[in-house]
């Protein structure tokens, strides 16, 4: 089963000078990522990923950017979700800029 990861960056929560380098870095690390610029947010969607690719994108690219102690750029401005077994009907919340600890889902390393 292939799943997509969705990242929503709220542009009012990130410094403009850090946004473009962050977007370039994500585009370099996640081939074929799609961007949708809106006035107050940017949506980024990965292509459909198999379980191994999901694990790499989350644990090696995104999770280090949102973990406590990381640069605040993505951590303090984004919401990151992933499709569940039933697509977006049962998505998992992997990160929220204003987290409620009991609401954040944990993605296993061996997805």
C-alpha positions in Angstrom: 0.0 0.0 0.0 1.3 3.4 -0.9 0.6 6.5 1.2 1.2 10.2 1.0 2.6 12.6 3.6 1.0 16.0 3.7 2.9 19.0 5.2 1.1 22.3 5.8 3.4 25.3 6.6 1.6 28.3 8.1 3.5 31.2 6.6 2.6 33.6 9.4 4.5 31.3 11.8 7.8 31.2 10.0 10.4 33.9 9.2 10.4 34.7 5.5 14.2 34.4 5.3 14.0 30.8 6.5 11.0 29.7 4.4 12.7 29.6 0.9 15.8 27.7 2.1 13.5 25.2 3.9 11.4 24.7 0.8 14.5 24.2 -1.4 15.9 21.7 1.1 12.6 19.7 1.2 12.4 19.7 -2.6 16.0 18.4 -2.8 15.4 15.6 -0.2 12.0 14.5 -1.3 11.9 14.0 -5.1 8.6 14.9 -6.8 7.2 16.7 -3.8 4.3 19.0 -4.9 3.8 22.6 -3.6 0.6 24.5 -3.4 1.1 28.1 -2.3 -1.9 29.8 -0.7 -2.0 33.3 0.9 -1.5 32.1 4.5 -0.1 28.6 4.1 1.8 26.3 1.8 0.7 22.7 1.2 3.4 20.1 0.3 2.4 16.6 -0.7 4.8 13.7 -1.3 4.1 11.4 -4.2 2.6 8.1 -3.0 5.3 6.3 -1.0 5.7 2.6 -0.1 6.4 1.7 3.5 10.2 1.9 3.2 10.0 5.4 1.5 7.6 6.6 4.2 10.0 5.5 6.9 12.9 7.3 5.2 11.0 10.5 4.5 9.6 10.7 8.1 12.6 9.5 10.2 15.5 10.8 8.1 14.0 14.1 6.6 11.0 15.4 8.5 11.2 14.1 12.1 14.7 15.6 12.7 13.2 19.0 11.6 10.4 18.9 14.1 11.9 17.2 17.1 12.4 19.4 20.2 15.7 21.2 20.0 15.6 21.4 16.2 15.6 24.7 14.4 12.1 26.3 15.0 11.4 26.8 11.2 9.3 23.7 10.4 8.7 22.7 14.1 6.9 25.9 14.9 5.0 26.5 11.7 3.7 23.1 10.4 1.2 20.4 10.6 2.3 17.0 9.2 -0.1 14.2 8.5 0.0 10.8 6.7 -2.7 8.7 5.1 -3.9 5.8 7.1 -5.1 2.4 6.0 -8.3 4.0 4.6 -6.5 6.9 2.8 -7.3 10.3 4.3 -10.4 9.0 6.1 -8.2 7.7 9.0 -5.1 9.9 8.6 -2.5 10.1 11.4 -1.2 13.4 12.8 2.6 13.2 13.0 3.3 16.8 14.0 1.5 19.9 15.0 3.0 23.3 15.7 0.8 23.5 18.8 0.7 19.9 20.0 -1.7 18.2 22.3 0.5 15.2 23.3 -2.3 12.7 23.4 -3.3 13.7 19.8 0.1 13.1 18.1 0.4 9.7 16.4 3.7 7.8 16.5 4.9 6.3 13.2 6.8 3.1 13.8 10.4 3.0 12.5 9.8 -0.2 10.6 6.6 1.0 8.9 
